[in-house]
Amino acid sequence: MASPPIISGLPAGLSLVNVAAPPYNLLIEDANAEVLRKDVLYRPTGSIQGTIVGVRINNTQNPNAKVWLKMWDSDDPVVGTEAPPVILRCRAGKITEYYVLVPFKYLSYQVLVTPGTKGTTAPTKPVSVCLAIRA
């Protein structure tokens, strides 16, 4: 007798595929992402660049302030002046997850309370960030 499927009731035309390896091999967990993190990961010249495949922003300690995770492919970004190529928003008091494909050679990031390039103000309470990276 065949084993019952793990998930039943899939819509017609869909199938499950077992993945031998997860889509990431590094996980960065930062409990204080409101502090500028410079050159967190560096991929040497000639090597394959890293790729962020998932982001989780936990802003539950700031119930009255939206925050933006800003990421730079730079080892020493000028916050408030240098435009971050990636900006991800998290609503006040919430947790937000993103599934992305963001390649980088250098990785620097910071959580701030202002959208866009301008602004250097960190939230009043800690914001945690988790980055899933394929290196």
C-alpha positions as CSV (number, residue, x, y, z in Angstrom):
1,M,0.0,0.0,0.0
2,A,1.4,3.4,-1.0
3,S,2.0,6.1,1.7
4,P,-0.5,8.9,1.8
5,P,0.7,12.2,0.5
6,I,2.1,14.7,3.0
7,I,-0.2,17.4,1.6
8,S,-3.4,16.5,0.0
9,G,-5.8,18.5,-2.0
10,L,-3.4,20.3,-4.3
11,P,-5.1,22.1,-7.2
12,A,-4.9,20.3,-10.5
13,G,-1.6,21.0,-12.3
14,L,0.5,21.5,-9.2
15,S,3.0,19.1,-7.7
16,L,5.4,19.1,-4.8
17,V,9.1,18.9,-5.3
18,N,11.5,17.9,-2.6
19,V,14.4,20.4,-2.4
20,A,17.7,18.8,-1.4
21,A,19.2,22.0,-0.2
22,P,17.6,25.2,1.2
23,P,17.7,28.3,-1.0
24,Y,20.2,29.8,1.4
25,N,23.3,28.8,3.2
26,L,23.9,31.7,5.5
27,L,21.5,33.3,8.0
28,I,22.3,36.6,9.6
29,E,20.2,37.5,12.7
30,D,20.6,41.0,14.0
31,A,18.8,42.1,17.1
32,N,19.8,45.7,16.7
33,A,19.6,46.5,13.0
34,E,19.0,50.2,13.8
35,V,22.8,50.4,14.2
36,L,24.6,50.8,10.9
37,R,26.3,47.5,9.9
38,K,29.1,48.1,7.4
39,D,30.6,45.4,5.2
40,V,28.8,42.6,6.9
41,L,29.8,40.2,4.1
42,Y,32.4,40.7,1.5
43,R,32.7,38.6,-1.6
44,P,36.3,38.7,-2.9
45,T,37.0,39.9,-6.5
46,G,36.4,37.1,-9.0
47,S,34.2,35.1,-6.7
48,I,30.5,34.6,-7.1
49,Q,28.6,37.4,-5.5
50,G,26.2,36.7,-2.6
51,T,22.4,36.9,-3.0
52,I,19.9,37.8,-0.3
53,V,16.9,35.5,-0.8
54,G,14.8,36.4,2.2
55,V,14.4,39.2,4.7
56,R,12.4,39.4,8.0
57,I,12.0,42.7,9.7
58,N,10.6,42.6,13.3
59,N,9.4,46.1,14.3
60,T,7.1,44.9,17.2
61,Q,8.9,47.1,19.7
62,N,8.0,50.3,17.9
63,P,4.2,50.3,17.9
64,N,4.0,53.9,16.6
65,A,6.8,54.1,14.0
66,K,7.1,52.6,10.5
67,V,10.7,51.7,9.7
68,W,12.7,51.1,6.5
69,L,15.5,48.6,6.1
70,K,18.0,50.2,3.8
71,M,20.7,48.0,2.1
72,W,23.8,49.1,0.2
73,D,26.2,47.2,-2.0
74,S,29.0,49.2,-0.4
75,D,31.6,48.6,2.3
76,D,31.2,52.2,3.7
77,P,27.9,53.8,2.7
78,V,27.2,57.4,3.5
79,V,23.8,57.2,5.3
80,G,21.4,60.0,4.3
81,T,23.4,60.9,1.2
82,E,24.2,57.7,-0.7
83,A,21.0,56.2,-2.2
84,P,20.4,52.6,-1.0
85,P,19.6,50.3,-4.0
86,V,17.2,48.3,-1.7
87,I,14.7,49.8,0.7
88,L,12.1,47.6,2.5
89,R,9.3,48.9,4.7
90,C,7.9,47.5,7.9
91,R,4.7,48.9,9.4
92,A,4.6,50.1,13.0
93,G,4.4,47.3,15.5
94,K,4.5,44.6,12.8
95,I,6.7,41.8,11.4
96,T,7.2,41.8,7.6
97,E,8.8,39.2,5.5
98,Y,10.1,39.6,1.9
99,Y,11.3,37.0,-0.6
100,V,13.7,38.7,-2.8
101,L,16.7,38.2,-5.1
102,V,19.2,40.9,-4.2
103,P,22.8,40.3,-5.4
104,F,25.7,42.0,-3.6
105,K,29.5,42.1,-3.4
106,Y,29.5,44.1,-0.2
107,L,26.6,44.2,2.3
108,S,25.9,47.1,4.6
109,Y,22.5,47.9,6.1
110,Q,20.6,49.9,8.6
111,V,17.0,50.3,9.8
112,L,15.8,54.0,9.9
113,V,12.5,55.8,10.4
114,T,12.7,57.8,7.1
115,P,11.9,56.4,3.6
116,G,14.2,57.1,0.6
117,T,17.7,58.3,0.7
118,K,17.4,61.1,3.2
119,G,17.3,60.7,6.9
120,T,19.7,59.2,9.5
121,T,17.3,58.7,12.4
122,A,17.1,55.3,14.0
123,P,13.9,54.1,15.7
124,T,13.6,54.6,19.4
125,K,13.5,50.9,20.2
126,P,15.4,48.0,18.7
127,V,14.4,46.4,15.4
128,S,15.6,42.9,14.6
129,V,16.4,41.8,11.1
130,C,17.0,38.3,9.7
131,L,18.7,37.9,6.3
132,A,18.8,34.6,4.4
133,I,21.7,34.6,2.0
134,R,22.9,32.4,-0.7
135,A,26.7,32.8,-0.8
